[in-house]
Amino acid sequence: MGRKPTITREGLLEIAEGIVRSEGAAGLTIDALARAAGISKGGVQYSFSSKDDLVRALIERWTHQFDELLGEMDDVPPANLVRKYIKVMRSSQAAMNAKMAGLMIAYIQNPQNVMETRQWYRSMFERLGGGASEAQAARVALLAVEGLFLLRIAGIDEDGEWSTFLDDVESVFERLLEKK
């Protein structure tokens, strides 16, 4: 009978996200994860055969968390979808942390990971398709929110400004919808 594992795959992903937040994407290695988890490198490789496998798992984890928070998106009008998106971005620190970690690593690593991220965004823009003014306003608001997210990664939120800028995007978005 084998020994029961003391750390799970999910536990390793939590630790990996912490490494990226504290040391940046370059700090995440199989060795660093093993040290932080207090297990052998082979113990990490039991769950993640390579760094690419680890990165893919981080992205999948974020995508799942974020999509769960967004909820059902089929047949949701563009304006309501962007309202939900802004609400999730504003309220979800866990999803934000995972998103930051996954995206930072994805852009530095394997092109396949970047492709999966692009596909997720394409699916969002497909939901916001069309030439109606509501759809156009929704696309611009989504782009603005994602731009703020990238600035947040770069450290704009040191003084808590990110939330104020998000308020600005939401306010302008709602004014655009009122004009139609």
C-alpha positions in Angstrom: 0.0 0.0 0.0 1.5 3.3 -1.1 1.9 6.4 1.0 -0.9 8.9 0.8 0.2 12.1 -1.0 0.7 15.1 1.3 0.2 17.7 -1.5 -2.3 17.7 -4.3 -2.2 19.0 -7.8 -4.4 21.8 -6.8 -2.1 22.6 -3.9 0.8 22.7 -6.2 -1.1 25.1 -8.5 -1.8 27.4 -5.5 1.9 27.4 -4.6 2.9 28.0 -8.3 0.6 31.1 -8.4 2.2 32.4 -5.3 5.6 32.0 -6.8 4.6 34.0 -9.9 3.0 36.8 -7.8 6.0 37.1 -5.5 8.9 36.4 -7.9 7.5 36.9 -11.4 7.0 34.4 -14.1 10.8 33.8 -14.4 10.8 32.5 -10.8 8.5 29.6 -11.6 10.5 26.5 -12.3 9.9 22.9 -11.4 12.8 23.2 -8.9 11.3 26.3 -7.3 7.9 24.7 -7.0 9.4 21.6 -5.4 11.3 23.7 -2.9 8.3 25.9 -2.0 6.1 22.8 -1.7 8.7 20.9 0.4 8.7 18.0 -1.9 11.1 16.5 -4.4 11.4 17.6 -8.0 10.1 14.1 -8.9 7.1 14.8 -6.7 6.2 17.9 -8.8 6.8 16.0 -12.0 4.3 13.3 -10.9 1.6 16.0 -11.2 3.2 18.1 -14.0 5.6 16.4 -16.4 7.1 19.7 -17.5 7.0 23.4 -17.0 4.7 23.7 -20.1 2.3 21.2 -18.5 2.3 23.3 -15.3 1.7 26.5 -17.3 -1.2 24.9 -19.2 -2.7 23.8 -15.9 -2.5 27.3 -14.5 -4.3 28.7 -17.6 -7.0 26.0 -17.5 -7.5 26.7 -13.8 -7.9 30.4 -14.3 -10.2 29.9 -17.3 -12.4 27.6 -15.3 -12.6 29.9 -12.3 -13.3 33.0 -14.3 -15.9 31.3 -16.5 -17.7 29.9 -13.4 -17.8 33.5 -12.0 -19.2 34.8 -15.2 -21.9 32.1 -15.2 -24.1 31.4 -18.2 -23.1 33.6 -21.2 -25.1 32.1 -24.0 -27.8 34.5 -25.3 -26.8 37.2 -22.9 -27.0 40.6 -24.6 -23.6 42.3 -25.1 -24.3 45.1 -22.6 -25.3 42.6 -19.9 -22.3 40.4 -20.6 -19.9 43.3 -20.2 -21.7 44.3 -17.0 -21.1 40.8 -15.7 -17.5 40.9 -16.9 -16.8 44.2 -15.0 -18.5 42.9 -11.9 -16.4 39.7 -11.9 -13.2 41.7 -12.6 -14.0 44.0 -9.7 -15.0 41.4 -7.2 -12.8 38.4 -7.8 -9.4 38.6 -6.3 -8.9 34.9 -6.6 -9.7 34.9 -10.3 -7.6 38.0 -10.8 -4.6 36.4 -9.1 -4.9 33.3 -11.2 -5.5 35.3 -14.4 -2.4 37.4 -13.7 -0.2 34.3 -13.1 -1.5 32.4 -16.1 -1.3 35.3 -18.5 2.2 36.4 -17.4 3.5 32.9 -17.8 1.6 32.3 -21.1 3.1 35.3 -22.8 6.6 34.3 -21.8 6.4 30.6 -22.6 4.9 28.2 -25.1 3.1 29.6 -28.1 0.4 27.0 -27.6 -0.5 28.6 -24.3 -0.8 32.0 -26.0 -3.1 30.4 -28.6 -5.4 29.0 -26.0 -5.6 32.5 -24.4 -6.4 34.0 -27.7 -9.2 31.5 -28.3 -10.8 32.4 -25.0 -10.8 36.1 -26.0 -12.1 35.3 -29.4 -15.0 33.6 -27.9 -15.7 36.7 -25.8 -15.7 38.9 -28.8 -17.9 36.5 -30.8 -20.5 37.0 -28.0 -20.1 40.7 -28.4 -20.4 40.7 -32.2 -22.5 42.8 -34.4 -22.7 46.4 -35.6 -25.3 47.6 -33.1 -24.2 50.5 -30.9 -24.7 48.3 -27.8 -22.3 45.7 -29.2 -19.8 48.3 -30.2 -19.9 49.9 -26.7 -19.6 46.5 -25.1 -16.5 45.7 -27.2 -14.9 49.0 -26.3 -15.6 48.5 -22.6 -14.2 45.0 -22.7 -11.0 46.3 -24.3 -10.7 49.0 -21.7 -11.2 46.6 -18.9 -8.6 44.2 -20.3 -6.2 47.2 -20.8 -6.6 48.1 -17.2 -5.9 44.4 -16.3 -2.6 44.6 -18.2 -1.7 47.9 -16.5 -2.5 46.2 -13.2 0.0 43.5 -14.0 2.5 46.3 -14.6 1.8 47.7 -11.1 -0.7 50.5 -11.6 -2.7 49.3 -8.6 -0.1 50.2 -6.0 -2.3 53.0 -4.7 -5.7 51.3 -5.4 -6.2 53.3 -8.6 -7.3 50.3 -10.6 -10.8 50.2 -9.0 -11.3 53.9 -9.7 -10.3 53.5 -13.4 -12.7 50.5 -13.6 -15.4 52.8 -12.2 -14.6 55.2 -15.1 -15.0 52.5 -17.7 -18.3 51.4 -16.2 -19.6 54.9 -16.1 -18.7 55.8 -19.7 -20.1 52.4 -20.9 -23.4 53.1 -19.2 -23.6 56.6 -20.7 -22.9 55.2 -24.2 -25.8 52.8 -23.7 -28.1 55.6 -22.6 -27.5 57.5 -25.8 -28.7 54.8 -28.1 
